[in-house]
Amino acid sequence: MSVYTCVERHELEEFLRHYQLGELVDFQGISAGIENTNYFVTTDQGEYVLTLFEALSRDELPYFLDLMAYLAEHNVPSAHPMADDNSHFLRQLKGKPAALVQKLDGRNVEQPNPCQCAELAAALAHMHVVGQDFSGQRSNQRGPHWWQVTAREVHDRLSARERRLLDAELAFQKQHSHDTLPRGVIHADLFRDNALFVNDHLTGIIDFYYACNDVLLYDVAVTVNDWCCHDDGRLDEARLTAFMDAYQQERPLDESERAAWPIMLRAAALRFWLSRLKDKHFPREGELTHIKDPTVFQHILEQRIACAPLISNPASA
């Protein structure tokens, strides 16, 4: 979440006239994240988050907003979109598609503990279960085809060591197909900055704008690589055990998923290394932008490769 499009007070006041949410009191840009323009909005009736979509088209957005509403209505802790006077979740502001959602209590955790990891895992598993009945369909726009395209874009800007690692991992992942693994709705970006806590209680999962229909285990791997990881990229066994125990209380992994686990951890690390490399080498301009360090996921990928034979099979969790 960043600010690429500046909104003036009078423009936001006009926007809010299409909702029954009261008068504008205050608003401020949100600097965390990298994809859309976001503001905290306070009215005399409540607090909300305004998102202006910088890349997604108007036709793509109903999937995300309908999914958010569906999950909130099925007891997944998440923000429900706000409907305007015509019962629409989506409007336009500054020439961009825009939406308001509930602002949830809580804050991000920088150093999650095992209890918080377990809370998040239980919610993620519940999302994977109830998401089976969500009717919307969207393919993963940052899957293996995107990996190949993005690798070609950044290749010449990498060091020789980085190129060797990237080429080798792309070749390795190409050898593995996951078509038979359980699929459904995934968040695909459930990092620490996309979950809110009050102490050890999860109050909400946010930012569903990478959500799609894909392999459920991939979503688990994306989340584990951030929530259960030391600063040097190594997995933290206490947090990992707490996470996998809680997840499998709600949705046990099957034999095919357990076998694919080390490979999927590498795939998830590769995807985010590539996206951060692209953001670093091809940055977009914005008033408050936040570009994340790609070396974090380079180290995670190197650790997952080096420790692949030692990564615990989650069968016993």
C-alpha positions as CSV (number, residue, x, y, z in Angstrom):
1,M,0.0,0.0,0.0
2,S,1.5,3.3,-1.1
3,V,0.4,6.7,-2.4
4,Y,0.7,7.1,-6.2
5,T,-2.4,9.2,-6.7
6,C,-2.9,12.2,-4.5
7,V,-6.5,12.9,-3.4
8,E,-7.5,16.4,-2.3
9,R,-10.0,16.9,0.6
10,H,-12.8,18.3,-1.6
11,E,-12.4,15.3,-4.0
12,L,-12.8,12.8,-1.1
13,E,-15.8,14.7,0.3
14,E,-17.5,14.4,-3.1
15,F,-16.7,10.7,-3.2
16,L,-18.1,10.1,0.2
17,R,-21.4,11.8,-0.7
18,H,-22.3,8.6,-2.5
19,Y,-22.2,6.6,0.8
20,Q,-24.2,6.8,4.0
21,L,-21.0,7.1,6.1
22,G,-21.2,10.6,7.6
23,E,-19.0,13.7,7.1
24,L,-15.3,13.6,6.5
25,V,-13.2,14.3,9.6
26,D,-9.6,13.4,8.5
27,F,-7.6,11.3,6.0
28,Q,-4.0,10.3,5.5
29,G,-1.9,8.3,3.1
30,I,-0.7,4.8,3.9
31,S,3.0,4.2,3.0
32,A,3.3,0.5,3.7
33,G,3.1,-1.9,0.7
34,I,3.8,-1.3,-2.9
35,E,0.8,-1.9,-5.3
36,N,-2.1,0.5,-4.8
37,T,-2.9,4.0,-3.4
38,N,-4.4,3.8,0.1
39,Y,-5.7,6.2,2.6
40,F,-7.1,6.0,6.1
41,V,-10.4,7.8,6.1
42,T,-12.2,9.0,9.2
43,T,-15.8,10.2,9.2
44,D,-18.0,11.2,12.1
45,Q,-19.5,7.7,11.8
46,G,-16.4,5.5,11.6
47,E,-13.0,4.6,10.2
48,Y,-12.4,3.2,6.7
49,V,-9.6,2.4,4.2
50,L,-9.9,3.9,0.8
51,T,-8.1,2.1,-2.1
52,L,-7.4,3.5,-5.5
53,F,-6.4,0.7,-7.8
54,E,-3.3,1.6,-9.9
55,A,-2.9,-1.6,-11.9
56,L,-6.0,-3.7,-11.7
57,S,-8.8,-2.9,-14.2
58,R,-12.4,-2.2,-13.3
59,D,-13.4,-5.5,-14.8
60,E,-11.0,-7.4,-12.6
61,L,-12.0,-5.9,-9.3
62,P,-15.4,-7.5,-8.6
63,Y,-13.6,-10.8,-8.0
64,F,-11.7,-9.3,-5.1
65,L,-14.4,-7.2,-3.6
66,D,-17.0,-10.0,-3.8
67,L,-14.4,-12.4,-2.3
68,M,-13.8,-10.0,0.6
69,A,-17.5,-9.7,1.3
70,Y,-18.0,-13.5,1.1
71,L,-15.1,-14.3,3.5
72,A,-16.2,-11.6,6.0
73,E,-19.7,-13.1,5.9
74,H,-18.2,-16.6,6.5
75,N,-16.3,-15.8,9.6
76,V,-12.9,-15.2,8.1
77,P,-11.5,-12.2,10.0
78,S,-11.3,-9.6,7.2
79,A,-12.7,-6.3,6.2
80,H,-16.0,-6.1,4.5
81,P,-16.3,-3.6,1.5
82,M,-18.7,-0.7,2.0
83,A,-21.6,-0.5,-0.5
84,D,-22.5,2.9,-1.9
85,D,-26.1,4.3,-2.3
86,N,-26.6,2.0,-5.3
87,S,-25.3,-1.1,-3.4
88,H,-22.1,-1.1,-5.4
89,F,-18.7,-1.8,-3.8
90,L,-16.7,-0.2,-6.6
91,R,-16.7,3.5,-7.7
92,Q,-14.2,5.8,-9.4
93,L,-12.0,8.6,-7.9
94,K,-9.4,10.6,-9.8
95,G,-10.0,8.5,-12.9
96,K,-9.1,5.3,-11.0
97,P,-11.4,2.5,-9.7
98,A,-11.8,3.0,-6.0
99,A,-13.4,1.2,-3.0
100,L,-13.9,1.7,0.7
101,V,-13.6,-1.1,3.2
102,Q,-13.9,-1.3,7.0
103,K,-10.9,-0.3,9.0
104,L,-10.2,-3.1,11.4
105,D,-8.8,-2.9,14.9
106,G,-5.2,-4.0,15.6
107,R,-1.8,-3.5,14.0
108,N,0.8,-5.5,12.2
109,V,3.3,-7.6,14.2
110,E,7.0,-7.3,13.2
111,Q,8.2,-10.3,15.2
112,P,5.4,-12.8,15.4
113,N,5.3,-15.4,18.2
114,P,4.1,-19.0,18.0
115,C,0.6,-18.0,19.3
116,Q,0.2,-15.4,16.6
117,C,1.4,-17.8,13.9
118,A,-1.2,-20.4,15.1
119,E,-4.0,-17.8,15.1
120,L,-3.1,-16.8,11.5
121,A,-2.7,-20.4,10.4
122,A,-6.2,-21.3,11.7
123,A,-7.7,-18.4,9.9
124,L,-5.9,-19.2,6.7
125,A,-7.1,-22.8,6.8
126,H,-10.6,-21.7,7.5
127,M,-10.4,-19.4,4.5
128,H,-9.2,-22.4,2.3
129,V,-12.1,-24.5,3.5
130,V,-14.9,-22.0,3.1
131,G,-13.4,-20.6,-0.1
132,Q,-14.3,-23.9,-1.8
133,D,-17.8,-22.6,-2.2
134,F,-16.9,-19.2,-3.5
135,S,-18.2,-19.0,-7.1
136,G,-15.6,-16.5,-8.5
137,Q,-12.7,-17.6,-10.6
138,R,-9.4,-15.9,-11.2
139,S,-6.0,-17.4,-12.3
140,N,-2.8,-16.6,-10.5
141,Q,-1.3,-13.6,-12.5
142,R,2.1,-14.2,-10.8
143,G,2.4,-17.9,-11.5
144,P,5.1,-19.8,-13.4
145,H,4.5,-17.9,-16.7
146,W,5.0,-14.6,-14.9
147,W,8.2,-15.9,-13.3
148,Q,9.6,-16.6,-16.8
149,V,8.6,-13.2,-18.2
150,T,9.9,-11.3,-15.2
151,A,13.2,-13.2,-15.1
152,R,13.9,-12.1,-18.6
153,E,13.1,-8.5,-17.7
154,V,15.5,-8.4,-14.8
155,H,18.2,-10.8,-16.0
156,D,20.7,-8.3,-17.4
157,R,20.5,-6.2,-14.2
158,L,21.6,-9.0,-11.9
159,S,25.0,-10.1,-10.7
160,A,26.5,-13.3,-12.1
161,R,25.7,-15.0,-8.8
162,E,22.1,-13.9,-8.9
163,R,21.7,-15.0,-12.5
164,R,23.0,-18.5,-11.7
165,L,20.7,-18.8,-8.8
166,L,17.7,-17.6,-10.7
167,D,18.3,-19.7,-13.8
168,A,18.9,-22.8,-11.7
169,E,15.7,-22.4,-9.7
170,L,13.6,-21.7,-12.7
171,A,14.9,-24.9,-14.3
172,F,14.2,-26.8,-11.1
173,Q,10.7,-25.5,-10.7
174,K,9.9,-26.3,-14.4
175,Q,10.5,-30.0,-13.6
176,H,7.7,-30.0,-11.1
177,S,4.0,-29.8,-11.9
178,H,1.4,-29.3,-9.1
179,D,-1.7,-29.8,-11.1
180,T,-3.0,-32.6,-8.9
181,L,-2.7,-30.7,-5.6
182,P,-5.8,-29.4,-3.8
183,R,-6.8,-26.0,-5.2
184,G,-9.1,-23.2,-4.2
185,V,-9.2,-19.5,-3.2
186,I,-5.8,-18.3,-1.9
187,H,-4.7,-14.9,-0.5
188,A,-1.3,-15.3,-2.2
189,D,0.3,-12.4,-0.3
190,L,-0.3,-13.0,3.4
191,F,2.7,-11.3,4.8
192,R,3.0,-9.7,8.3
193,D,1.9,-6.4,6.9
194,N,-1.4,-8.0,5.7
195,A,-2.6,-9.2,9.1
196,L,-3.7,-7.2,12.1
197,F,-3.5,-8.3,15.8
198,V,-4.5,-7.1,19.2
199,N,-2.0,-8.8,21.4
200,D,-2.1,-12.5,20.3
201,H,-5.6,-12.2,18.8
202,L,-6.0,-11.9,15.0
203,T,-8.4,-9.2,14.2
204,G,-8.2,-9.2,10.4
205,I,-6.5,-10.4,7.2
206,I,-6.3,-7.5,4.7
207,D,-5.2,-6.7,1.2
208,F,-6.7,-9.4,-0.9
209,Y,-5.7,-7.9,-4.3
210,Y,-3.4,-10.8,-5.2
211,A,-6.1,-13.3,-4.3
212,C,-6.8,-16.0,-6.9
213,N,-7.7,-19.6,-7.4
214,D,-4.6,-21.7,-7.2
215,V,-2.8,-24.5,-5.2
216,L,-3.7,-24.2,-1.5
217,L,-0.3,-25.4,-0.4
218,Y,1.4,-22.5,-2.3
219,D,-0.6,-20.1,0.0
220,V,0.7,-21.9,3.0
221,A,4.3,-21.7,1.7
222,V,4.0,-18.0,1.0
223,T,2.8,-17.4,4.5
224,V,5.3,-19.6,6.3
225,N,8.2,-18.0,4.4
226,D,7.4,-14.7,6.0
227,W,5.8,-15.6,9.4
228,C,8.0,-18.5,10.4
229,C,11.4,-17.2,9.2
230,H,14.5,-15.8,10.9
231,D,16.2,-12.7,9.5
232,D,18.8,-14.8,7.7
233,G,16.1,-16.8,5.9
234,R,16.2,-19.9,8.1
235,L,12.9,-21.4,9.2
236,D,12.0,-21.0,12.9
237,E,11.0,-24.4,14.2
238,A,8.8,-23.2,17.0
239,R,6.8,-20.9,14.9
240,L,6.6,-23.4,12.0
241,T,5.3,-26.1,14.3
242,A,2.7,-23.9,15.8
243,F,1.6,-22.7,12.4
244,M,1.3,-26.2,10.8
245,D,-0.3,-27.7,13.9
246,A,-3.0,-25.0,13.8
247,Y,-3.5,-25.1,10.1
248,Q,-4.0,-28.9,10.0
249,Q,-6.5,-28.8,12.8
250,E,-8.8,-27.2,10.3
251,R,-7.5,-28.6,7.0
252,P,-5.1,-31.6,7.2
253,L,-2.6,-31.8,4.3
254,D,-2.8,-34.9,2.1
255,E,0.1,-37.1,1.1
256,S,0.7,-35.3,-2.2
257,E,0.9,-31.9,-0.4
258,R,3.4,-33.3,2.2
259,A,5.6,-34.6,-0.6
260,A,5.5,-31.2,-2.4
261,W,6.2,-29.1,0.7
262,P,9.9,-28.4,0.2
263,I,9.4,-27.6,-3.5
264,M,6.5,-25.3,-2.7
265,L,8.5,-23.4,-0.2
266,R,11.1,-22.7,-2.9
267,A,8.5,-21.7,-5.4
268,A,7.0,-19.2,-3.0
269,A,10.5,-17.7,-2.3
270,L,11.2,-17.5,-6.0
271,R,8.0,-15.6,-6.7
272,F,8.7,-12.9,-4.2
273,W,12.4,-12.6,-5.0
274,L,11.3,-11.9,-8.6
275,S,8.7,-9.4,-7.7
276,R,11.0,-7.5,-5.5
277,L,13.7,-7.5,-8.1
278,K,11.3,-6.1,-10.6
279,D,10.2,-3.4,-8.2
280,K,13.8,-2.5,-7.5
281,H,15.0,-2.3,-11.1
282,F,11.8,-0.9,-12.6
283,P,10.3,1.3,-9.8
284,R,7.1,3.2,-10.2
285,E,6.8,6.8,-9.1
286,G,4.7,7.7,-6.1
287,E,4.4,10.3,-3.4
288,L,5.0,7.7,-0.6
289,T,6.4,4.5,-2.0
290,H,8.0,1.6,-0.3
291,I,10.2,-0.8,-2.2
292,K,11.1,-4.0,-0.3
293,D,14.6,-5.5,-0.3
294,P,14.9,-8.4,-2.8
295,T,17.9,-9.9,-1.0
296,V,15.5,-11.0,1.8
297,F,13.9,-13.5,-0.5
298,Q,17.2,-14.3,-2.2
299,H,18.4,-15.5,1.2
300,I,15.2,-17.4,1.9
301,L,15.4,-19.2,-1.4
302,E,19.1,-20.1,-0.8
303,Q,18.1,-21.4,2.6
304,R,15.2,-23.5,1.2
305,I,17.6,-25.0,-1.4
306,A,20.4,-25.7,1.1
307,C,18.0,-27.2,3.7
308,A,15.6,-29.0,1.4
309,P,16.6,-32.5,2.7
310,L,16.2,-31.3,6.3
311,I,12.9,-29.4,6.0
312,S,10.4,-31.3,8.2
313,N,7.7,-33.2,6.4
314,P,4.5,-31.7,8.0
315,A,2.8,-35.1,8.2
316,S,3.0,-35.3,12.0
317,A,1.8,-31.7,12.6
